[in-house]
Amino acid sequence: MGDTLTVISPRDTRAQKQVDALLEREGIQRDGNLDYTCGIFDDDWRLIATGSCFGNTLRCLAVVRDRQGEGLLNQIVTHLMEVQAERGNIHLFLYTKPRSTKFFGDLGFYEIARLDKLVFMENRRRGFSNYCAALEKTRRGGRSAAIVMNANPFSLGHLHLAERAAAENDTVHLFVLSEEAGPIPFDVRRQLVREGTAHLPNVVCHDSGPYLISSVTFPSYFLKDKDTVIRTHAALDLEVFGKIAPCLNVTRRYVGEEKSSHVTALYNEIMVRRLPDLGITCRVVPRLEQDAVPVSASTVRKAIHDGRLEDIRPLVPESTWSYFNSPKAGAVIAAIQREKDVIHY
């Protein structure tokens, strides 16, 4: 009968166990963010190859050892690219081990950045270079700094960081993470950042695009533990940022001091250590506090989640308060209240 390529349903427990077993044998752990999985089965309905998607990325690709070299991975990737095309996702990304870059290069993927154990690739030859060229058009003279934020939502803490950077530099390039990685949509987060910084004429807002990725959707399947995932994500992000910074003449990056989020604290630690090697100073700004408590987006989300909307008023700029106190925020508030955990690890 031959091999069969098919979709693997989340409800197909037998097939899902085979996926986990195959990934484990190949030194890969199942990624926490997957929205489509497929596999190739042999005549005995043994899984011999698998691959998955999340958003516009390809993930968790593996082939059993005794069937490698037969073109099975090529079939998996081709199928996943067809699925992505049907979804309307033409610009695709993947993360792979360095030894696999030639294989994916032959399939039309191009390297964006690499670490010792991980390579970030896309299927557009000039995707990243075109992104950098567009940024370069906003380059200004004088001292330039950068901030990267999720702004989920934009709080007085975020504003404090932006105002500090704006006071100390001629231009501040503020990147808002474009990924949909939380209950507040990107278009809302971007709107609140722009409105909240409108009084700062030297702040230029940018979409991060697909190149600066959030810790929520960073792939973890090549890595052994949570801290390794965090550190690797930070290192890869800085490799990409190190290529973006010269386009904007950025020599400083501002981050908020972190005492409660383990992820952000580790991320800051990596930035302080690695950014100087890229010719960039890392400025860690003490958190804005109210009543000796740091103002954070997590605190704002928790108040909204618990139905204490009035409590966010002293924690956010007027523009953020106006949005959440209006009928148009109803769907976003409902999304936050459906979240099981609104406090970042």
C-alpha positions as CSV (number, residue, x, y, z in Angstrom):
1,M,0.0,0.0,0.0
2,G,2.9,2.4,0.7
3,D,3.3,5.3,3.1
4,T,0.4,7.6,3.9
5,L,0.6,11.3,4.8
6,T,-2.3,12.5,6.9
7,V,-3.4,15.1,9.4
8,I,-3.0,14.1,13.1
9,S,-5.9,15.2,15.1
10,P,-5.3,16.4,18.7
11,R,-8.0,13.9,19.7
12,D,-6.1,10.9,18.1
13,T,-4.3,9.9,21.3
14,R,-2.6,6.9,19.7
15,A,-1.0,9.0,16.9
16,Q,-0.2,11.8,19.4
17,K,1.8,9.3,21.5
18,Q,3.7,8.2,18.4
19,V,4.5,11.9,17.7
20,D,5.8,12.4,21.2
21,A,7.9,9.2,21.0
22,L,9.4,10.1,17.6
23,L,10.3,13.6,18.7
24,E,11.8,12.3,21.9
25,R,14.0,9.8,20.0
26,E,15.3,12.7,17.9
27,G,16.1,14.8,20.9
28,I,13.1,17.1,20.4
29,Q,10.4,17.9,23.0
30,R,6.9,18.8,21.7
31,D,6.5,22.5,21.5
32,G,3.8,24.1,23.6
33,N,2.4,26.1,20.7
34,L,1.2,24.0,17.8
35,D,-2.0,24.5,15.8
36,Y,-1.6,21.8,13.1
37,T,0.3,18.5,13.0
38,C,0.7,15.9,10.3
39,G,2.5,12.6,9.9
40,I,3.6,10.0,7.4
41,F,2.7,6.4,8.4
42,D,4.0,3.2,6.9
43,D,2.0,0.0,6.0
44,D,1.9,-1.0,9.7
45,W,0.6,2.4,10.7
46,R,3.9,3.2,12.4
47,L,4.7,7.0,12.4
48,I,7.9,7.5,10.4
49,A,7.8,11.3,9.9
50,T,6.1,14.3,11.5
51,G,5.9,18.1,11.4
52,S,3.7,20.9,12.8
53,C,2.8,24.5,12.4
54,F,2.1,27.4,14.7
55,G,1.0,30.6,13.1
56,N,3.3,31.2,10.2
57,T,6.1,29.0,11.5
58,L,7.0,25.3,10.9
59,R,7.9,23.3,14.0
60,C,8.7,19.9,15.4
61,L,10.0,18.3,12.3
62,A,11.4,14.7,12.6
63,V,11.9,11.5,10.7
64,V,12.7,8.0,12.2
65,R,16.4,7.1,11.9
66,D,15.9,4.0,9.6
67,R,13.9,6.0,7.0
68,Q,16.0,9.2,6.9
69,G,17.4,10.1,3.5
70,E,14.2,8.9,1.7
71,G,12.7,12.4,1.1
72,L,10.1,12.0,3.9
73,L,11.0,15.4,5.5
74,N,10.7,17.0,2.1
75,Q,7.1,15.6,1.8
76,I,6.3,16.9,5.3
77,V,7.6,20.4,4.7
78,T,5.9,20.6,1.3
79,H,2.6,19.6,2.8
80,L,3.0,22.1,5.7
81,M,3.8,24.9,3.2
82,E,0.6,24.0,1.3
83,V,-1.4,24.2,4.5
84,Q,0.1,27.6,5.3
85,A,-0.7,28.8,1.8
86,E,-4.3,27.8,2.3
87,R,-4.3,29.8,5.5
88,G,-3.0,32.8,3.6
89,N,0.4,32.6,5.2
90,I,3.0,33.1,2.5
91,H,5.9,34.5,4.5
92,L,7.0,31.5,6.6
93,F,9.6,31.0,9.3
94,L,11.3,28.0,11.0
95,Y,13.9,27.3,13.6
96,T,16.3,24.4,13.1
97,K,19.6,22.9,14.2
98,P,22.7,24.2,12.3
99,R,23.3,20.8,10.6
100,S,19.9,21.1,8.9
101,T,20.3,24.5,7.3
102,K,21.5,23.2,4.0
103,F,18.4,21.0,3.7
104,F,16.0,23.9,4.4
105,G,18.1,26.1,2.1
106,D,17.4,23.7,-0.7
107,L,13.7,24.1,0.0
108,G,13.9,27.9,-0.3
109,F,14.6,29.0,3.2
110,Y,17.2,31.7,4.1
111,E,19.1,32.3,7.2
112,I,18.3,35.4,9.3
113,A,20.4,34.7,12.4
114,R,22.1,31.8,14.2
115,L,23.5,30.6,17.5
116,D,25.5,27.6,18.2
117,K,22.5,25.3,18.6
118,L,19.7,27.2,16.7
119,V,19.2,28.9,13.3
120,F,16.3,31.2,12.5
121,M,15.2,31.0,8.8
122,E,12.5,32.5,6.5
123,N,11.3,31.6,3.0
124,R,12.0,35.1,1.5
125,R,15.5,35.8,0.1
126,R,15.3,39.5,1.0
127,G,12.6,39.5,3.7
128,F,14.9,40.6,6.5
129,S,17.0,42.9,4.4
130,N,13.8,44.6,3.1
131,Y,12.6,45.1,6.7
132,C,15.9,46.7,7.6
133,A,15.8,48.9,4.5
134,A,12.4,50.2,5.5
135,L,13.6,51.0,9.0
136,E,16.6,52.8,7.7
137,K,14.3,55.4,6.1
138,T,13.3,56.5,9.6
139,R,16.9,57.0,10.7
140,R,17.7,60.4,12.2
141,G,20.9,62.2,13.2
142,G,22.2,62.5,16.7
143,R,22.1,59.9,19.5
144,S,19.5,57.1,19.0
145,A,18.2,54.6,21.4
146,A,15.7,51.7,21.2
147,I,13.0,50.1,23.3
148,V,11.2,46.8,22.6
149,M,8.0,46.3,24.4
150,N,4.9,44.1,24.3
151,A,2.8,46.8,26.1
152,N,0.2,44.3,27.1
153,P,-1.3,46.9,27.9
154,F,0.6,50.2,27.8
155,S,1.0,51.3,31.4
156,L,2.6,54.2,33.3
157,G,5.6,51.9,33.7
158,H,6.1,51.7,30.0
159,L,5.6,55.5,29.7
160,H,8.2,56.1,32.4
161,L,10.7,54.1,30.4
162,A,9.9,55.9,27.1
163,E,10.1,59.3,28.8
164,R,13.4,58.5,30.4
165,A,14.9,57.4,27.0
166,A,13.4,60.4,25.2
167,A,15.0,62.8,27.7
168,E,18.4,61.2,27.3
169,N,18.5,60.8,23.5
170,D,17.8,62.7,20.3
171,T,15.6,59.8,18.9
172,V,14.0,56.8,20.5
173,H,12.9,53.9,18.2
174,L,10.1,52.1,20.1
175,F,9.3,48.6,18.7
176,V,5.9,47.1,19.7
177,L,5.9,43.3,19.4
178,S,3.7,42.5,16.5
179,E,2.9,38.9,17.5
180,E,-0.5,38.0,18.8
181,A,0.8,36.5,22.1
182,G,-1.8,37.5,24.6
183,P,-5.4,38.6,25.1
184,I,-4.8,42.2,23.9
185,P,-4.6,42.3,20.1
186,F,-1.5,43.9,18.5
187,D,-3.5,46.7,16.8
188,V,-4.9,47.7,20.2
189,R,-1.4,47.6,21.9
190,R,0.1,49.6,19.0
191,Q,-2.7,52.2,19.3
192,L,-2.2,52.6,23.0
193,V,1.6,53.0,22.6
194,R,1.2,55.6,19.9
195,E,-1.4,57.6,21.8
196,G,0.5,57.3,25.1
197,T,3.7,58.6,23.6
198,A,2.2,61.2,21.3
199,H,3.6,64.0,23.5
200,L,7.1,62.8,22.9
201,P,8.1,64.1,19.4
202,N,11.4,62.2,19.3
203,V,9.8,58.8,19.8
204,V,9.3,56.9,16.6
205,C,7.0,53.8,16.9
206,H,7.7,50.7,14.8
207,D,6.0,47.3,14.4
208,S,8.5,44.6,15.3
209,G,7.3,42.5,12.4
210,P,8.1,38.8,12.6
211,Y,11.7,39.3,13.5
212,L,11.6,40.3,17.1
213,I,9.6,37.5,18.7
214,S,8.0,37.1,22.1
215,S,9.0,34.7,24.8
216,V,5.5,33.2,24.6
217,T,5.9,31.9,21.1
218,F,9.6,31.3,21.0
219,P,10.2,27.6,20.1
220,S,11.4,25.5,23.0
221,Y,11.6,22.1,21.3
222,F,15.4,21.9,20.9
223,L,16.1,23.0,24.5
224,K,16.3,21.1,27.8
225,D,14.8,23.4,30.4
226,K,12.9,26.7,30.9
227,D,15.9,28.7,31.8
228,T,17.8,27.5,28.7
229,V,14.8,28.4,26.6
230,I,14.7,31.9,28.0
231,R,18.5,32.5,27.6
232,T,18.5,31.1,24.1
233,H,15.5,33.3,23.1
234,A,17.3,36.3,24.5
235,A,20.5,35.5,22.7
236,L,18.7,34.9,19.4
237,D,16.7,38.1,19.8
238,L,19.9,40.0,20.4
239,E,21.6,38.5,17.3
240,V,18.6,39.9,15.2
241,F,18.6,43.2,17.1
242,G,22.3,43.6,16.5
243,K,21.6,43.6,12.8
244,I,18.7,46.1,13.1
245,A,20.5,48.6,15.3
246,P,23.0,49.9,12.8
247,C,20.2,50.7,10.3
248,L,18.8,53.2,12.9
249,N,22.2,54.3,14.3
250,V,21.0,52.9,17.7
251,T,23.7,52.8,20.3
252,R,21.5,52.3,23.4
253,R,18.8,50.0,24.4
254,Y,16.5,50.8,27.4
255,V,14.9,48.1,29.5
256,G,12.9,48.3,32.7
257,E,14.3,46.8,35.9
258,E,12.6,43.5,36.8
259,K,12.1,42.1,40.2
260,S,9.1,39.8,39.8
261,S,9.2,38.2,36.4
262,H,11.8,35.4,36.1
263,V,11.7,35.5,32.3
264,T,12.3,39.3,32.1
265,A,15.0,39.2,34.7
266,L,16.9,36.5,32.9
267,Y,16.4,38.4,29.6
268,N,17.7,41.6,31.1
269,E,20.8,39.7,32.5
270,I,21.6,38.4,29.0
271,M,21.2,41.9,27.4
272,V,23.4,43.6,30.0
273,R,26.1,41.0,29.2
274,R,25.8,40.7,25.4
275,L,24.7,44.1,24.1
276,P,28.1,45.8,24.7
277,D,29.7,43.2,22.4
278,L,27.4,44.6,19.7
279,G,28.4,48.2,20.4
280,I,25.2,48.9,22.2
281,T,24.9,50.2,25.8
282,C,22.1,48.6,27.9
283,R,20.4,51.0,30.2
284,V,18.4,49.3,33.0
285,V,15.9,51.9,34.3
286,P,14.4,51.4,37.8
287,R,10.7,50.5,37.7
288,L,8.2,53.2,38.4
289,E,6.6,52.5,41.8
290,Q,3.3,53.4,43.5
291,D,3.2,52.9,47.2
292,A,6.5,50.9,47.0
293,V,4.9,48.5,44.4
294,P,6.3,48.4,40.8
295,V,3.8,49.5,38.2
296,S,3.5,46.6,35.7
297,A,1.2,45.4,32.9
298,S,0.7,42.2,34.9
299,T,-0.9,44.2,37.7
300,V,-3.1,46.0,35.2
301,R,-4.2,42.8,33.6
302,K,-4.9,41.2,37.0
303,A,-7.2,44.1,38.0
304,I,-9.1,43.8,34.7
305,H,-9.3,40.0,35.1
306,D,-10.7,40.3,38.6
307,G,-13.3,42.9,37.5
308,R,-11.6,45.8,39.3
309,L,-11.4,48.1,36.3
310,E,-11.3,51.3,38.4
311,D,-8.1,50.1,40.0
312,I,-6.1,50.4,36.8
313,R,-6.8,54.2,36.5
314,P,-3.7,55.3,38.6
315,L,-1.5,52.7,36.8
316,V,-2.0,53.7,33.1
317,P,-1.9,56.8,31.0
318,E,-5.1,58.7,30.3
319,S,-5.3,57.2,26.7
320,T,-5.1,53.6,28.1
321,W,-7.7,54.4,30.7
322,S,-10.0,56.0,28.1
323,Y,-9.8,52.9,25.9
324,F,-10.6,50.4,28.7
325,N,-13.3,52.6,30.0
326,S,-15.1,52.6,26.7
327,P,-17.5,50.2,25.1
328,K,-15.0,49.3,22.3
329,A,-12.8,47.5,24.9
330,G,-15.6,45.0,25.8
331,A,-14.2,42.1,23.7
332,V,-10.6,42.7,25.0
333,I,-11.8,42.9,28.6
334,A,-13.7,39.6,28.1
335,A,-10.6,38.0,26.6
336,I,-8.5,39.0,29.6
337,Q,-11.1,37.7,32.0
338,R,-11.1,34.3,30.2
339,E,-7.4,33.9,30.8
340,K,-6.4,31.4,33.5
341,D,-3.2,33.2,34.4
342,V,-2.5,36.9,33.6
343,I,0.7,37.1,35.6
344,H,3.9,36.5,33.7
345,Y,6.3,33.8,34.9
